[in-house]
């Protein structure tokens, strides 16, 4: 945990630029993430091999779960929070995380275009993806993984009592992109790093504090938790 916190601090250093309207921080992920494996390299062959291994062992139950996780929504974390975790019951939470989804998509779109990495199915005819992605939606980093970890950082700060389960669900959400056959393991790992950076950045952005506070209060009340967690459970990042 200390290593991850140190990594986040180093990644965030020097990345304090804000959007022109001052509403959200602009994070240069192209400067922060390592490049994807070079085409034809041993690392790239290992990456496509990882996709094929997962494909060979995916079960009908896992396939159904992966397809359900195609949805870009914080409410995929209902596995962690239970039946009270719905948009209808949590309008402030829904509004806040809808804004997070839009923000994440904008940040990831730029870095995907920069790296221009083809999806696994374009690299190996042995890959049988479970969905057809947009032709101009490149592979690196995984947008779903980035979003899952961005949301996990924010949720873990709202409800640190369930931090381990939150991040376990983010891990599964990310893995499902490999199960779908639409991302490499390195795409998912880059998404983990990107999401950690973006989530940490949003926690410190004044323009997001009102929405965050409203969602946090609403969620904790719905879960019958005290307004403030015990000091020992408070966390910042994974």
C-alpha positions in Angstrom: 0.0 0.0 0.0 2.9 2.4 0.8 4.5 1.7 -2.6 1.2 2.5 -4.4 0.7 5.7 -2.4 4.3 6.7 -3.3 3.7 5.9 -6.9 0.6 8.0 -7.0 2.4 11.0 -5.4 5.2 10.7 -8.0 2.8 10.5 -10.9 0.8 13.4 -9.7 3.9 15.6 -9.2 4.0 18.4 -11.7 0.6 17.6 -13.2 -1.4 20.5 -11.7 -2.7 22.0 -15.0 -6.4 22.6 -15.1 -8.9 22.8 -18.0 -9.6 26.2 -19.5 -12.8 26.5 -17.6 -11.1 25.5 -14.3 -13.7 22.8 -13.8 -11.5 19.7 -13.9 -7.8 18.9 -13.8 -6.1 18.0 -17.1 -3.8 15.1 -16.5 -1.3 14.3 -19.2 -1.5 10.5 -19.2 0.8 10.2 -22.2 3.6 11.6 -20.0 2.7 9.4 -17.0 2.0 6.0 -18.4 4.7 3.6 -19.8 4.3 2.9 -23.5 2.5 -0.3 -24.5 4.7 -3.2 -25.6 6.2 -2.6 -29.0 4.6 -4.6 -31.8 6.4 -7.9 -32.4 8.4 -7.7 -29.2 8.5 -10.5 -26.7 6.4 -8.5 -24.3 3.8 -8.0 -27.0 3.7 -11.8 -27.7 3.3 -12.4 -24.0 0.5 -9.9 -23.9 -1.5 -11.6 -26.7 -0.7 -14.9 -25.1 -2.4 -13.7 -22.0 -5.5 -12.9 -23.9 -5.6 -16.3 -25.5 -5.1 -18.1 -22.2 -8.0 -16.3 -20.6 -10.1 -16.9 -23.7 -9.4 -20.7 -23.5 -10.6 -20.9 -20.0 -13.6 -18.5 -19.9 -16.8 -20.1 -18.6 -20.4 -19.2 -19.5 -20.8 -17.6 -16.0 -17.7 -15.5 -16.5 -18.7 -14.5 -20.0 -22.1 -13.3 -18.7 -20.5 -11.3 -16.0 -18.0 -9.8 -18.4 -20.8 -8.8 -20.8 -22.7 -7.2 -17.9 -19.6 -5.2 -17.0 -19.6 -3.5 -20.4 -21.8 -0.9 -18.8 -19.9 2.3 -17.8 -21.6 2.8 -14.5 -20.5 3.1 -10.8 -23.6 0.9 -10.1 -21.7 -2.1 -11.2 -20.3 -1.9 -7.6 -23.7 -3.0 -6.3 -22.0 -6.3 -5.6 -20.2 -4.4 -2.8 -22.9 -2.2 -1.5 -26.1 -4.2 -1.9 -29.6 -3.5 -3.1 -29.6 0.1 -1.8 -27.0 1.0 -4.4 -29.2 2.1 -7.2 -29.5 5.4 -9.2 -33.1 5.8 -8.0 -32.2 5.6 -4.4 -28.9 7.6 -4.8 -29.5 10.6 -7.1 -26.6 12.6 -5.9 -24.3 9.6 -6.2 -25.6 8.9 -9.7 -25.1 12.5 -10.8 -21.5 12.7 -9.4 -20.4 9.5 -11.0 -22.0 10.3 -14.3 -19.8 13.3 -14.3 -16.8 11.1 -13.5 -17.6 8.8 -16.4 -17.6 11.8 -18.8 -14.4 13.1 -17.4 -12.7 9.7 -17.6 -13.7 9.2 -21.2 -12.2 12.5 -22.2 -8.9 11.8 -20.5 -8.6 8.3 -21.9 -9.6 9.2 -25.4 -6.6 11.5 -25.8 -4.0 8.9 -24.6 -5.6 6.1 -26.7 -5.2 8.3 -29.8 -1.6 9.0 -28.8 -0.6 5.4 -28.6 -2.8 4.1 -31.4 -2.6 0.5 -30.2 -4.7 -2.0 -32.2 -7.1 -4.3 -30.4 -6.1 -7.9 -29.8 -8.4 -9.2 -32.6 -6.5 -7.1 -35.1 -3.2 -8.7 -34.0 -4.2 -12.4 -33.9 -7.0 -14.1 -35.7 -7.0 -16.6 -32.8 -8.7 -14.0 -30.7 -12.5 -14.3 -30.6 -13.8 -11.1 -28.9 -17.3 -11.1 -27.3 -18.1 -7.6 -28.6 -17.2 -5.4 -31.5 -15.5 -2.2 -30.4 -15.5 1.0 -32.4 -12.7 1.0 -35.1 -11.3 4.3 -33.8 -11.4 3.3 -30.1 -7.9 2.1 -29.6 -6.7 -0.5 -27.0 -4.2 1.3 -24.6 -5.1 2.0 -21.9 -8.3 0.2 -21.1 -11.1 2.8 -20.7 -13.2 0.5 -18.6 -10.3 -0.4 -16.3 -9.4 3.3 -15.9 -13.0 4.1 -15.0 -13.3 1.2 -12.6 -10.2 2.3 -10.7 -11.1 6.0 -10.7 -14.4 5.1 -9.2 -12.8 2.7 -6.7 -10.5 5.4 -5.4 -13.4 7.7 -4.9 -15.7 5.1 -3.4 -12.9 3.9 -1.1 -12.7 7.4 0.3 -16.4 7.7 0.7 -16.7 4.3 2.4 -13.3 3.2 3.6 -14.9 0.5 5.7 -15.4 -1.5 2.5 -12.1 -0.5 0.8 -10.9 -4.1 0.2 -14.1 -5.2 -1.4 -14.3 -2.1 -3.6 -10.9 -2.6 -5.0 -11.5 -6.3 -5.5 -14.6 -5.4 -7.6 -12.5 -2.9 -9.6 -10.0 -5.7 -10.2 -12.7 -8.0 -11.5 -14.3 -5.2 -13.6 -10.9 -4.7 -15.3 -10.2 -8.4 -15.8 -13.5 -8.7 -17.6 -12.0 -6.6 -20.4 -9.5 -9.5 -21.1 -12.3 -12.0 -20.8 -14.2 -10.1 -23.4 -11.1 -10.4 -25.7 -11.0 -6.7 -26.3 -7.9 -5.7 -24.2 -4.5 -7.0 -23.3 -3.3 -7.5 -19.8 -1.0 -4.4 -20.2 -4.0 -2.3 -21.2 -5.7 -3.2 -18.0 -2.6 -2.5 -15.9 -2.2 0.9 -17.6 -5.9 1.5 -16.7 -5.2 0.7 -13.1 -2.4 3.3 -13.0 -4.4 5.9 -15.0 -7.5 5.4 -12.8 -5.5 5.7 -9.6 -4.0 9.0 -10.9 -7.4 10.4 -12.1 -9.2 9.4 -8.9 -6.5 10.9 -6.7 -6.6 14.1 -8.7 -10.4 14.5 -8.5 -10.2 14.1 -4.7 -8.0 17.2 -4.6 -9.9 19.3 -7.2 -12.0 22.1 -5.5 -14.4 22.0 -8.5 -15.5 18.4 -7.6 -15.8 18.8 -3.8 -19.4 19.8 -3.5 -20.6 16.8 -5.7 -18.3 14.5 -3.9 -19.5 15.5 -0.5 -23.1 15.2 -1.5 -22.6 11.7 -2.9 -20.5 10.6 0.1 -23.1 11.8 2.6 -26.0 10.2 0.6 -24.1 6.9 0.2 -23.1 6.6 3.8 -26.7 7.3 5.0 -28.1 4.7 2.6 -25.6 2.1 4.0 -26.6 3.1 7.6 -23.0 4.2 8.3 -22.0 7.1 10.6 -21.3 10.4 9.0 -17.6 10.0 9.5 -15.6 6.7 9.5 -13.3 5.7 12.3 -9.9 7.3 11.8 -8.2 3.9 11.5 -10.2 3.2 8.3 -9.6 6.5 6.5 -7.7 6.1 3.2 -6.6 8.1 0.2 -5.6 5.6 -2.4 -5.1 1.8 -2.7 
